[in-house]
Amino acid sequence: MKIRLMAVFLCIAASVPVVAQKVDQRLTESTAVLQTIADKEGISNTAWSKARCVLVYPGVKKVGVGIGVSYGRGVMVCRTGANMTGKWGAPIMYKLDTGSLGAQLGSTSTDYVLLVISQRGADKVLSGKLKLGAGASAVAGPSGANAAAFNDPNVDILSYSQSKGLFAGASLGSASIESDDTANKDLYGKDIDAAQMVREGNTPVPTAAQPLVNLLHKISPKHI
C-alpha cells in the first residue's frame, strides 16, 4: 500500500513541472508570434493604440478529419483600469474554437492575433466565454492603406492571421473564445477572476509572461 501511495505522489510531483512548462511555452510562442507580426508592420499604429485587449493564438491547427475544427490555446493581455485604457497588465490564458474554419486550414499551422478595440468587446471577452458575431462583432483587420482609414464604431474586434509567412486580416466567422481556467490556475496557483484582475491592475506579471507584456508596452505604449 505504501509503495502504491508513493508512486501516486511521485506521478503528481512529476506532472506539475510539465504543466508549468506548457504554460510557459505558450507564453514564449505567443511572444514570438506577436514580435514577428509587429516587425512586419501589417497592423497600423492606430489599431494598436485602440486595442484594450490583445489575444494571441500561436500555431492553430485543424483537429479531426473531413471538415474538422481548428482549436487553439493562446493568451490575452488587457490594459488595466476601469475603462481598460491604462498600462498592459498580467496575462490570462484563453482558448479558441473556430468550428468549421478548420476545413480551410488543412494541416497548415496558422497564428491568430485579435485586437479588442471596444469596451463592449472587452467586457464580453472578460465574461469568460464569447461567440463572435453573437456577443461581439469581429471583422478581418485592415492593413496597409486601408488601416489608416478604418474607423467603424460598430466593430468590437479586429482579427489577423499569419500562415506560411503570409500575414493578412482574417475572418473568424462564429468562432468561440473561452477562458482556459485550467491553464490560468496553473499560471497563478489559484482560480482567477479575469475582469477583477484586469480592472484592479495589481496582479504581478509572472516571470514567463514579462517579455510579452514588455513587447506590448513597446508596440502600443498608450491608448487613444
Biotite code that builds the C-alpha atoms (Angstrom):
import biotite.structure as struc

atoms = struc.array([
    struc.Atom([0.000, 0.000, 0.000], chain_id="A", res_id=1, res_name="MET", atom_name="CA", element="C"),
    struc.Atom([2.803, 2.392, 0.916], chain_id="A", res_id=2, res_name="LYS", atom_name="CA", element="C"),
    struc.Atom([4.553, 1.660, -2.371], chain_id="A", res_id=3, res_name="ILE", atom_name="CA", element="C"),
    struc.Atom([1.394, 2.469, -4.337], chain_id="A", res_id=4, res_name="ARG", atom_name="CA", element="C"),
    struc.Atom([0.887, 5.740, -2.474], chain_id="A", res_id=5, res_name="LEU", atom_name="CA", element="C"),
    struc.Atom([4.493, 6.701, -3.060], chain_id="A", res_id=6, res_name="MET", atom_name="CA", element="C"),
    struc.Atom([4.084, 6.007, -6.780], chain_id="A", res_id=7, res_name="ALA", atom_name="CA", element="C"),
    struc.Atom([0.994, 8.248, -6.924], chain_id="A", res_id=8, res_name="VAL", atom_name="CA", element="C"),
    struc.Atom([2.800, 11.084, -5.137], chain_id="A", res_id=9, res_name="PHE", atom_name="CA", element="C"),
    struc.Atom([5.767, 10.786, -7.480], chain_id="A", res_id=10, res_name="LEU", atom_name="CA", element="C"),
    struc.Atom([3.471, 10.962, -10.532], chain_id="A", res_id=11, res_name="CYS", atom_name="CA", element="C"),
    struc.Atom([1.756, 14.072, -9.203], chain_id="A", res_id=12, res_name="ILE", atom_name="CA", element="C"),
    struc.Atom([5.067, 15.724, -8.402], chain_id="A", res_id=13, res_name="ALA", atom_name="CA", element="C"),
    struc.Atom([6.413, 14.926, -11.854], chain_id="A", res_id=14, res_name="ALA", atom_name="CA", element="C"),
    struc.Atom([3.326, 16.322, -13.630], chain_id="A", res_id=15, res_name="SER", atom_name="CA", element="C"),
    struc.Atom([3.490, 19.773, -12.023], chain_id="A", res_id=16, res_name="VAL", atom_name="CA", element="C"),
    struc.Atom([6.672, 20.928, -13.836], chain_id="A", res_id=17, res_name="PRO", atom_name="CA", element="C"),
    struc.Atom([5.343, 19.541, -17.130], chain_id="A", res_id=18, res_name="VAL", atom_name="CA", element="C"),
    struc.Atom([2.116, 21.550, -16.821], chain_id="A", res_id=19, res_name="VAL", atom_name="CA", element="C"),
    struc.Atom([4.080, 24.667, -15.905], chain_id="A", res_id=20, res_name="ALA", atom_name="CA", element="C"),
    struc.Atom([6.335, 24.159, -18.910], chain_id="A", res_id=21, res_name="GLN", atom_name="CA", element="C"),
    struc.Atom([3.324, 24.003, -21.234], chain_id="A", res_id=22, res_name="LYS", atom_name="CA", element="C"),
    struc.Atom([2.012, 27.336, -19.951], chain_id="A", res_id=23, res_name="VAL", atom_name="CA", element="C"),
    struc.Atom([5.481, 28.898, -20.197], chain_id="A", res_id=24, res_name="ASP", atom_name="CA", element="C"),
    struc.Atom([5.838, 27.550, -23.741], chain_id="A", res_id=25, res_name="GLN", atom_name="CA", element="C"),
    struc.Atom([2.505, 29.075, -24.731], chain_id="A", res_id=26, res_name="ARG", atom_name="CA", element="C"),
    struc.Atom([3.660, 32.458, -23.444], chain_id="A", res_id=27, res_name="LEU", atom_name="CA", element="C"),
    struc.Atom([7.003, 32.151, -25.252], chain_id="A", res_id=28, res_name="THR", atom_name="CA", element="C"),
    struc.Atom([5.376, 31.161, -28.550], chain_id="A", res_id=29, res_name="GLU", atom_name="CA", element="C"),
    struc.Atom([2.777, 33.941, -28.264], chain_id="A", res_id=30, res_name="SER", atom_name="CA", element="C"),
    struc.Atom([5.536, 36.491, -27.709], chain_id="A", res_id=31, res_name="THR", atom_name="CA", element="C"),
    struc.Atom([7.399, 35.245, -30.780], chain_id="A", res_id=32, res_name="ALA", atom_name="CA", element="C"),
    struc.Atom([4.251, 35.470, -32.933], chain_id="A", res_id=33, res_name="VAL", atom_name="CA", element="C"),
    struc.Atom([3.484, 38.983, -31.744], chain_id="A", res_id=34, res_name="LEU", atom_name="CA", element="C"),
    struc.Atom([7.064, 40.103, -32.370], chain_id="A", res_id=35, res_name="GLN", atom_name="CA", element="C"),
    struc.Atom([7.020, 38.694, -35.911], chain_id="A", res_id=36, res_name="THR", atom_name="CA", element="C"),
    struc.Atom([3.737, 40.381, -36.763], chain_id="A", res_id=37, res_name="ILE", atom_name="CA", element="C"),
    struc.Atom([4.854, 43.667, -35.222], chain_id="A", res_id=38, res_name="ALA", atom_name="CA", element="C"),
    struc.Atom([8.055, 43.548, -37.283], chain_id="A", res_id=39, res_name="ASP", atom_name="CA", element="C"),
    struc.Atom([6.003, 43.138, -40.479], chain_id="A", res_id=40, res_name="LYS", atom_name="CA", element="C"),
    struc.Atom([4.124, 46.366, -39.610], chain_id="A", res_id=41, res_name="GLU", atom_name="CA", element="C"),
    struc.Atom([0.939, 44.901, -41.033], chain_id="A", res_id=42, res_name="GLY", atom_name="CA", element="C"),
    struc.Atom([-1.118, 46.281, -38.156], chain_id="A", res_id=43, res_name="ILE", atom_name="CA", element="C"),
    struc.Atom([-1.265, 50.063, -38.033], chain_id="A", res_id=44, res_name="SER", atom_name="CA", element="C"),
    struc.Atom([-0.180, 52.093, -35.025], chain_id="A", res_id=45, res_name="ASN", atom_name="CA", element="C"),
    struc.Atom([-3.739, 53.399, -34.832], chain_id="A", res_id=46, res_name="THR", atom_name="CA", element="C"),
    struc.Atom([-5.152, 49.897, -34.457], chain_id="A", res_id=47, res_name="ALA", atom_name="CA", element="C"),
    struc.Atom([-2.589, 49.001, -31.798], chain_id="A", res_id=48, res_name="TRP", atom_name="CA", element="C"),
    struc.Atom([-3.339, 52.147, -29.831], chain_id="A", res_id=49, res_name="SER", atom_name="CA", element="C"),
    struc.Atom([-7.096, 51.484, -29.897], chain_id="A", res_id=50, res_name="LYS", atom_name="CA", element="C"),
    struc.Atom([-6.702, 47.975, -28.507], chain_id="A", res_id=51, res_name="ALA", atom_name="CA", element="C"),
    struc.Atom([-7.971, 47.380, -24.996], chain_id="A", res_id=52, res_name="ARG", atom_name="CA", element="C"),
    struc.Atom([-7.039, 43.691, -25.154], chain_id="A", res_id=53, res_name="CYS", atom_name="CA", element="C"),
    struc.Atom([-4.801, 41.626, -27.425], chain_id="A", res_id=54, res_name="VAL", atom_name="CA", element="C"),
    struc.Atom([-5.260, 37.879, -27.878], chain_id="A", res_id=55, res_name="LEU", atom_name="CA", element="C"),
    struc.Atom([-2.543, 35.748, -29.471], chain_id="A", res_id=56, res_name="VAL", atom_name="CA", element="C"),
    struc.Atom([-3.103, 32.156, -30.598], chain_id="A", res_id=57, res_name="TYR", atom_name="CA", element="C"),
    struc.Atom([0.097, 30.549, -31.915], chain_id="A", res_id=58, res_name="PRO", atom_name="CA", element="C"),
    struc.Atom([0.085, 27.507, -34.178], chain_id="A", res_id=59, res_name="GLY", atom_name="CA", element="C"),
    struc.Atom([-3.651, 26.808, -34.542], chain_id="A", res_id=60, res_name="VAL", atom_name="CA", element="C"),
    struc.Atom([-4.266, 23.598, -36.496], chain_id="A", res_id=61, res_name="LYS", atom_name="CA", element="C"),
    struc.Atom([-7.225, 21.590, -37.713], chain_id="A", res_id=62, res_name="LYS", atom_name="CA", element="C"),
    struc.Atom([-8.344, 18.828, -35.384], chain_id="A", res_id=63, res_name="VAL", atom_name="CA", element="C"),
    struc.Atom([-10.162, 15.776, -36.756], chain_id="A", res_id=64, res_name="GLY", atom_name="CA", element="C"),
    struc.Atom([-10.810, 14.505, -40.279], chain_id="A", res_id=65, res_name="VAL", atom_name="CA", element="C"),
    struc.Atom([-13.022, 15.877, -43.045], chain_id="A", res_id=66, res_name="GLY", atom_name="CA", element="C"),
    struc.Atom([-14.383, 19.296, -42.174], chain_id="A", res_id=67, res_name="ILE", atom_name="CA", element="C"),
    struc.Atom([-12.918, 19.164, -38.664], chain_id="A", res_id=68, res_name="GLY", atom_name="CA", element="C"),
    struc.Atom([-12.436, 22.139, -36.409], chain_id="A", res_id=69, res_name="VAL", atom_name="CA", element="C"),
    struc.Atom([-9.460, 24.331, -35.625], chain_id="A", res_id=70, res_name="SER", atom_name="CA", element="C"),
    struc.Atom([-8.700, 24.612, -31.957], chain_id="A", res_id=71, res_name="TYR", atom_name="CA", element="C"),
    struc.Atom([-6.030, 26.720, -30.331], chain_id="A", res_id=72, res_name="GLY", atom_name="CA", element="C"),
    struc.Atom([-4.681, 27.719, -26.963], chain_id="A", res_id=73, res_name="ARG", atom_name="CA", element="C"),
    struc.Atom([-3.383, 31.229, -26.513], chain_id="A", res_id=74, res_name="GLY", atom_name="CA", element="C"),
    struc.Atom([-3.077, 34.174, -24.197], chain_id="A", res_id=75, res_name="VAL", atom_name="CA", element="C"),
    struc.Atom([-4.800, 37.517, -23.689], chain_id="A", res_id=76, res_name="MET", atom_name="CA", element="C"),
    struc.Atom([-3.294, 40.688, -22.266], chain_id="A", res_id=77, res_name="VAL", atom_name="CA", element="C"),
    struc.Atom([-5.505, 43.683, -21.461], chain_id="A", res_id=78, res_name="CYS", atom_name="CA", element="C"),
    struc.Atom([-4.941, 47.242, -20.445], chain_id="A", res_id=79, res_name="ARG", atom_name="CA", element="C"),
    struc.Atom([-5.786, 47.833, -16.814], chain_id="A", res_id=80, res_name="THR", atom_name="CA", element="C"),
    struc.Atom([-8.210, 50.228, -15.130], chain_id="A", res_id=81, res_name="GLY", atom_name="CA", element="C"),
    struc.Atom([-11.972, 50.706, -15.067], chain_id="A", res_id=82, res_name="ALA", atom_name="CA", element="C"),
    struc.Atom([-12.061, 51.722, -18.742], chain_id="A", res_id=83, res_name="ASN", atom_name="CA", element="C"),
    struc.Atom([-9.165, 49.436, -19.692], chain_id="A", res_id=84, res_name="MET", atom_name="CA", element="C"),
    struc.Atom([-7.037, 52.270, -21.040], chain_id="A", res_id=85, res_name="THR", atom_name="CA", element="C"),
    struc.Atom([-4.117, 52.048, -18.601], chain_id="A", res_id=86, res_name="GLY", atom_name="CA", element="C"),
    struc.Atom([-0.901, 50.027, -18.704], chain_id="A", res_id=87, res_name="LYS", atom_name="CA", element="C"),
    struc.Atom([-0.804, 46.453, -20.002], chain_id="A", res_id=88, res_name="TRP", atom_name="CA", element="C"),
    struc.Atom([-1.490, 44.017, -17.178], chain_id="A", res_id=89, res_name="GLY", atom_name="CA", element="C"),
    struc.Atom([-0.908, 40.370, -16.292], chain_id="A", res_id=90, res_name="ALA", atom_name="CA", element="C"),
    struc.Atom([-1.911, 37.785, -18.934], chain_id="A", res_id=91, res_name="PRO", atom_name="CA", element="C"),
    struc.Atom([-4.933, 35.491, -18.973], chain_id="A", res_id=92, res_name="ILE", atom_name="CA", element="C"),
    struc.Atom([-4.951, 32.139, -20.750], chain_id="A", res_id=93, res_name="MET", atom_name="CA", element="C"),
    struc.Atom([-7.655, 31.680, -23.417], chain_id="A", res_id=94, res_name="TYR", atom_name="CA", element="C"),
    struc.Atom([-8.853, 29.012, -25.868], chain_id="A", res_id=95, res_name="LYS", atom_name="CA", element="C"),
    struc.Atom([-10.124, 29.398, -29.438], chain_id="A", res_id=96, res_name="LEU", atom_name="CA", element="C"),
    struc.Atom([-12.563, 27.142, -31.287], chain_id="A", res_id=97, res_name="ASP", atom_name="CA", element="C"),
    struc.Atom([-13.100, 28.180, -34.910], chain_id="A", res_id=98, res_name="THR", atom_name="CA", element="C"),
    struc.Atom([-15.570, 25.420, -35.822], chain_id="A", res_id=99, res_name="GLY", atom_name="CA", element="C"),
    struc.Atom([-15.720, 24.520, -39.496], chain_id="A", res_id=100, res_name="SER", atom_name="CA", element="C"),
    struc.Atom([-12.960, 27.012, -40.341], chain_id="A", res_id=101, res_name="LEU", atom_name="CA", element="C"),
    struc.Atom([-10.676, 24.036, -39.919], chain_id="A", res_id=102, res_name="GLY", atom_name="CA", element="C"),
    struc.Atom([-11.674, 22.899, -43.406], chain_id="A", res_id=103, res_name="ALA", atom_name="CA", element="C"),
    struc.Atom([-9.843, 25.890, -44.840], chain_id="A", res_id=104, res_name="GLN", atom_name="CA", element="C"),
    struc.Atom([-6.679, 25.299, -42.853], chain_id="A", res_id=105, res_name="LEU", atom_name="CA", element="C"),
    struc.Atom([-5.840, 21.736, -43.821], chain_id="A", res_id=106, res_name="GLY", atom_name="CA", element="C"),
    struc.Atom([-2.692, 20.755, -41.970], chain_id="A", res_id=107, res_name="SER", atom_name="CA", element="C"),
    struc.Atom([-1.273, 24.271, -42.069], chain_id="A", res_id=108, res_name="THR", atom_name="CA", element="C"),
    struc.Atom([-0.392, 25.897, -38.776], chain_id="A", res_id=109, res_name="SER", atom_name="CA", element="C"),
    struc.Atom([-1.902, 29.370, -38.500], chain_id="A", res_id=110, res_name="THR", atom_name="CA", element="C"),
    struc.Atom([-1.222, 32.099, -35.957], chain_id="A", res_id=111, res_name="ASP", atom_name="CA", element="C"),
    struc.Atom([-4.020, 34.462, -34.960], chain_id="A", res_id=112, res_name="TYR", atom_name="CA", element="C"),
    struc.Atom([-3.892, 37.885, -33.339], chain_id="A", res_id=113, res_name="VAL", atom_name="CA", element="C"),
    struc.Atom([-7.100, 39.582, -32.219], chain_id="A", res_id=114, res_name="LEU", atom_name="CA", element="C"),
    struc.Atom([-7.320, 43.219, -31.161], chain_id="A", res_id=115, res_name="LEU", atom_name="CA", element="C"),
    struc.Atom([-10.301, 44.022, -28.948], chain_id="A", res_id=116, res_name="VAL", atom_name="CA", element="C"),
    struc.Atom([-10.881, 47.691, -29.669], chain_id="A", res_id=117, res_name="ILE", atom_name="CA", element="C"),
    struc.Atom([-14.191, 48.452, -27.912], chain_id="A", res_id=118, res_name="SER", atom_name="CA", element="C"),
    struc.Atom([-15.181, 48.463, -24.261], chain_id="A", res_id=119, res_name="GLN", atom_name="CA", element="C"),
    struc.Atom([-18.191, 46.350, -25.171], chain_id="A", res_id=120, res_name="ARG", atom_name="CA", element="C"),
    struc.Atom([-15.993, 43.720, -26.786], chain_id="A", res_id=121, res_name="GLY", atom_name="CA", element="C"),
    struc.Atom([-13.566, 43.719, -23.868], chain_id="A", res_id=122, res_name="ALA", atom_name="CA", element="C"),
    struc.Atom([-16.397, 43.225, -21.374], chain_id="A", res_id=123, res_name="ASP", atom_name="CA", element="C"),
    struc.Atom([-17.724, 40.295, -23.414], chain_id="A", res_id=124, res_name="LYS", atom_name="CA", element="C"),
    struc.Atom([-14.334, 38.609, -23.637], chain_id="A", res_id=125, res_name="VAL", atom_name="CA", element="C"),
    struc.Atom([-13.713, 39.057, -19.918], chain_id="A", res_id=126, res_name="LEU", atom_name="CA", element="C"),
    struc.Atom([-17.031, 37.392, -19.133], chain_id="A", res_id=127, res_name="SER", atom_name="CA", element="C"),
    struc.Atom([-15.219, 34.117, -19.793], chain_id="A", res_id=128, res_name="GLY", atom_name="CA", element="C"),
    struc.Atom([-16.861, 32.899, -22.996], chain_id="A", res_id=129, res_name="LYS", atom_name="CA", element="C"),
    struc.Atom([-17.770, 34.701, -26.201], chain_id="A", res_id=130, res_name="LEU", atom_name="CA", element="C"),
    struc.Atom([-19.086, 33.657, -29.609], chain_id="A", res_id=131, res_name="LYS", atom_name="CA", element="C"),
    struc.Atom([-18.043, 36.092, -32.298], chain_id="A", res_id=132, res_name="LEU", atom_name="CA", element="C"),
    struc.Atom([-20.912, 37.596, -34.243], chain_id="A", res_id=133, res_name="GLY", atom_name="CA", element="C"),
    struc.Atom([-23.363, 36.914, -31.429], chain_id="A", res_id=134, res_name="ALA", atom_name="CA", element="C"),
    struc.Atom([-21.800, 38.597, -28.397], chain_id="A", res_id=135, res_name="GLY", atom_name="CA", element="C"),
    struc.Atom([-19.428, 40.914, -30.239], chain_id="A", res_id=136, res_name="ALA", atom_name="CA", element="C"),
    struc.Atom([-18.795, 41.931, -33.837], chain_id="A", res_id=137, res_name="SER", atom_name="CA", element="C"),
    struc.Atom([-15.493, 40.891, -35.388], chain_id="A", res_id=138, res_name="ALA", atom_name="CA", element="C"),
    struc.Atom([-14.048, 41.712, -38.804], chain_id="A", res_id=139, res_name="VAL", atom_name="CA", element="C"),
    struc.Atom([-10.868, 40.918, -40.690], chain_id="A", res_id=140, res_name="ALA", atom_name="CA", element="C"),
    struc.Atom([-8.428, 43.553, -39.542], chain_id="A", res_id=141, res_name="GLY", atom_name="CA", element="C"),
    struc.Atom([-7.439, 46.186, -42.093], chain_id="A", res_id=142, res_name="PRO", atom_name="CA", element="C"),
    struc.Atom([-3.824, 46.541, -43.124], chain_id="A", res_id=143, res_name="SER", atom_name="CA", element="C"),
    struc.Atom([-1.798, 48.739, -45.407], chain_id="A", res_id=144, res_name="GLY", atom_name="CA", element="C"),
    struc.Atom([-3.601, 51.704, -46.961], chain_id="A", res_id=145, res_name="ALA", atom_name="CA", element="C"),
    struc.Atom([-6.954, 50.534, -45.592], chain_id="A", res_id=146, res_name="ASN", atom_name="CA", element="C"),
    struc.Atom([-5.742, 50.588, -41.994], chain_id="A", res_id=147, res_name="ALA", atom_name="CA", element="C"),
    struc.Atom([-5.377, 54.353, -41.670], chain_id="A", res_id=148, res_name="ALA", atom_name="CA", element="C"),
    struc.Atom([-8.904, 54.985, -42.919], chain_id="A", res_id=149, res_name="ALA", atom_name="CA", element="C"),
    struc.Atom([-10.583, 52.364, -40.728], chain_id="A", res_id=150, res_name="PHE", atom_name="CA", element="C"),
    struc.Atom([-12.970, 53.860, -38.180], chain_id="A", res_id=151, res_name="ASN", atom_name="CA", element="C"),
    struc.Atom([-16.105, 51.800, -37.570], chain_id="A", res_id=152, res_name="ASP", atom_name="CA", element="C"),
    struc.Atom([-17.666, 52.277, -34.100], chain_id="A", res_id=153, res_name="PRO", atom_name="CA", element="C"),
    struc.Atom([-19.769, 49.138, -34.576], chain_id="A", res_id=154, res_name="ASN", atom_name="CA", element="C"),
    struc.Atom([-16.751, 46.823, -34.715], chain_id="A", res_id=155, res_name="VAL", atom_name="CA", element="C"),
    struc.Atom([-15.517, 45.280, -31.458], chain_id="A", res_id=156, res_name="ASP", atom_name="CA", element="C"),
    struc.Atom([-12.670, 43.025, -32.596], chain_id="A", res_id=157, res_name="ILE", atom_name="CA", element="C"),
    struc.Atom([-10.114, 43.125, -35.417], chain_id="A", res_id=158, res_name="LEU", atom_name="CA", element="C"),
    struc.Atom([-8.658, 39.738, -36.348], chain_id="A", res_id=159, res_name="SER", atom_name="CA", element="C"),
    struc.Atom([-5.447, 38.924, -38.193], chain_id="A", res_id=160, res_name="TYR", atom_name="CA", element="C"),
    struc.Atom([-3.701, 35.706, -39.216], chain_id="A", res_id=161, res_name="SER", atom_name="CA", element="C"),
    struc.Atom([-0.258, 34.545, -40.272], chain_id="A", res_id=162, res_name="GLN", atom_name="CA", element="C"),
    struc.Atom([0.318, 31.320, -42.195], chain_id="A", res_id=163, res_name="SER", atom_name="CA", element="C"),
    struc.Atom([3.420, 30.197, -44.118], chain_id="A", res_id=164, res_name="LYS", atom_name="CA", element="C"),
    struc.Atom([4.875, 33.660, -43.658], chain_id="A", res_id=165, res_name="GLY", atom_name="CA", element="C"),
    struc.Atom([1.855, 35.426, -45.135], chain_id="A", res_id=166, res_name="LEU", atom_name="CA", element="C"),
    struc.Atom([0.073, 38.000, -42.972], chain_id="A", res_id=167, res_name="PHE", atom_name="CA", element="C"),
    struc.Atom([-3.462, 39.288, -43.556], chain_id="A", res_id=168, res_name="ALA", atom_name="CA", element="C"),
    struc.Atom([-6.753, 40.194, -41.956], chain_id="A", res_id=169, res_name="GLY", atom_name="CA", element="C"),
    struc.Atom([-8.712, 37.050, -41.079], chain_id="A", res_id=170, res_name="ALA", atom_name="CA", element="C"),
    struc.Atom([-12.416, 36.323, -40.821], chain_id="A", res_id=171, res_name="SER", atom_name="CA", element="C"),
    struc.Atom([-13.116, 34.004, -37.891], chain_id="A", res_id=172, res_name="LEU", atom_name="CA", element="C"),
    struc.Atom([-16.840, 33.658, -38.543], chain_id="A", res_id=173, res_name="GLY", atom_name="CA", element="C"),
    struc.Atom([-18.627, 32.458, -35.413], chain_id="A", res_id=174, res_name="SER", atom_name="CA", element="C"),
    struc.Atom([-15.533, 31.305, -33.553], chain_id="A", res_id=175, res_name="ALA", atom_name="CA", element="C"),
    struc.Atom([-15.768, 30.859, -29.793], chain_id="A", res_id=176, res_name="SER", atom_name="CA", element="C"),
    struc.Atom([-13.328, 32.429, -27.341], chain_id="A", res_id=177, res_name="ILE", atom_name="CA", element="C"),
    struc.Atom([-13.222, 30.945, -23.864], chain_id="A", res_id=178, res_name="GLU", atom_name="CA", element="C"),
    struc.Atom([-11.137, 31.351, -20.733], chain_id="A", res_id=179, res_name="SER", atom_name="CA", element="C"),
    struc.Atom([-8.722, 28.464, -20.180], chain_id="A", res_id=180, res_name="ASP", atom_name="CA", element="C"),
    struc.Atom([-9.391, 28.032, -16.471], chain_id="A", res_id=181, res_name="ASP", atom_name="CA", element="C"),
    struc.Atom([-7.033, 25.090, -16.035], chain_id="A", res_id=182, res_name="THR", atom_name="CA", element="C"),
    struc.Atom([-4.070, 26.960, -17.536], chain_id="A", res_id=183, res_name="ALA", atom_name="CA", element="C"),
    struc.Atom([-4.888, 30.089, -15.529], chain_id="A", res_id=184, res_name="ASN", atom_name="CA", element="C"),
    struc.Atom([-4.839, 28.080, -12.321], chain_id="A", res_id=185, res_name="LYS", atom_name="CA", element="C"),
    struc.Atom([-1.522, 26.543, -13.337], chain_id="A", res_id=186, res_name="ASP", atom_name="CA", element="C"),
    struc.Atom([-0.078, 30.003, -14.002], chain_id="A", res_id=187, res_name="LEU", atom_name="CA", element="C"),
    struc.Atom([-1.334, 31.743, -10.859], chain_id="A", res_id=188, res_name="TYR", atom_name="CA", element="C"),
    struc.Atom([-1.729, 28.816, -8.469], chain_id="A", res_id=189, res_name="GLY", atom_name="CA", element="C"),
    struc.Atom([-5.419, 29.592, -7.922], chain_id="A", res_id=190, res_name="LYS", atom_name="CA", element="C"),
    struc.Atom([-8.665, 30.344, -9.717], chain_id="A", res_id=191, res_name="ASP", atom_name="CA", element="C"),
    struc.Atom([-8.806, 33.905, -11.033], chain_id="A", res_id=192, res_name="ILE", atom_name="CA", element="C"),
    struc.Atom([-11.488, 36.487, -11.727], chain_id="A", res_id=193, res_name="ASP", atom_name="CA", element="C"),
    struc.Atom([-10.308, 37.890, -15.062], chain_id="A", res_id=194, res_name="ALA", atom_name="CA", element="C"),
    struc.Atom([-12.493, 41.017, -15.009], chain_id="A", res_id=195, res_name="ALA", atom_name="CA", element="C"),
    struc.Atom([-11.469, 41.922, -11.478], chain_id="A", res_id=196, res_name="GLN", atom_name="CA", element="C"),
    struc.Atom([-7.816, 41.215, -12.197], chain_id="A", res_id=197, res_name="MET", atom_name="CA", element="C"),
    struc.Atom([-7.802, 43.490, -15.241], chain_id="A", res_id=198, res_name="VAL", atom_name="CA", element="C"),
    struc.Atom([-9.686, 46.386, -13.680], chain_id="A", res_id=199, res_name="ARG", atom_name="CA", element="C"),
    struc.Atom([-7.720, 46.403, -10.416], chain_id="A", res_id=200, res_name="GLU", atom_name="CA", element="C"),
    struc.Atom([-4.447, 46.033, -12.310], chain_id="A", res_id=201, res_name="GLY", atom_name="CA", element="C"),
    struc.Atom([-2.374, 44.946, -9.328], chain_id="A", res_id=202, res_name="ASN", atom_name="CA", element="C"),
    struc.Atom([-1.716, 41.295, -10.240], chain_id="A", res_id=203, res_name="THR", atom_name="CA", element="C"),
    struc.Atom([2.054, 40.744, -10.603], chain_id="A", res_id=204, res_name="PRO", atom_name="CA", element="C"),
    struc.Atom([3.125, 39.699, -14.087], chain_id="A", res_id=205, res_name="VAL", atom_name="CA", element="C"),
    struc.Atom([4.565, 36.149, -13.991], chain_id="A", res_id=206, res_name="PRO", atom_name="CA", element="C"),
    struc.Atom([8.223, 35.963, -14.984], chain_id="A", res_id=207, res_name="THR", atom_name="CA", element="C"),
    struc.Atom([7.473, 33.870, -18.076], chain_id="A", res_id=208, res_name="ALA", atom_name="CA", element="C"),
    struc.Atom([4.967, 36.493, -19.274], chain_id="A", res_id=209, res_name="ALA", atom_name="CA", element="C"),
    struc.Atom([7.143, 39.567, -18.750], chain_id="A", res_id=210, res_name="GLN", atom_name="CA", element="C"),
    struc.Atom([8.633, 39.558, -22.297], chain_id="A", res_id=211, res_name="PRO", atom_name="CA", element="C"),
    struc.Atom([5.106, 39.508, -23.791], chain_id="A", res_id=212, res_name="LEU", atom_name="CA", element="C"),
    struc.Atom([3.892, 42.389, -21.628], chain_id="A", res_id=213, res_name="VAL", atom_name="CA", element="C"),
    struc.Atom([7.082, 44.360, -22.287], chain_id="A", res_id=214, res_name="ASN", atom_name="CA", element="C"),
    struc.Atom([6.593, 43.890, -26.021], chain_id="A", res_id=215, res_name="LEU", atom_name="CA", element="C"),
    struc.Atom([3.050, 45.250, -25.845], chain_id="A", res_id=216, res_name="LEU", atom_name="CA", element="C"),
    struc.Atom([4.273, 48.306, -23.945], chain_id="A", res_id=217, res_name="HIS", atom_name="CA", element="C"),
    struc.Atom([6.759, 48.857, -26.775], chain_id="A", res_id=218, res_name="LYS", atom_name="CA", element="C"),
    struc.Atom([4.272, 48.304, -29.609], chain_id="A", res_id=219, res_name="ILE", atom_name="CA", element="C"),
    struc.Atom([1.438, 50.250, -28.010], chain_id="A", res_id=220, res_name="SER", atom_name="CA", element="C"),
    struc.Atom([2.654, 52.432, -25.133], chain_id="A", res_id=221, res_name="PRO", atom_name="CA", element="C"),
    struc.Atom([-0.663, 54.221, -24.637], chain_id="A", res_id=222, res_name="LYS", atom_name="CA", element="C"),
    struc.Atom([-4.349, 54.008, -25.530], chain_id="A", res_id=223, res_name="HIS", atom_name="CA", element="C"),
    struc.Atom([-6.005, 56.683, -27.627], chain_id="A", res_id=224, res_name="ILE", atom_name="CA", element="C"),
])
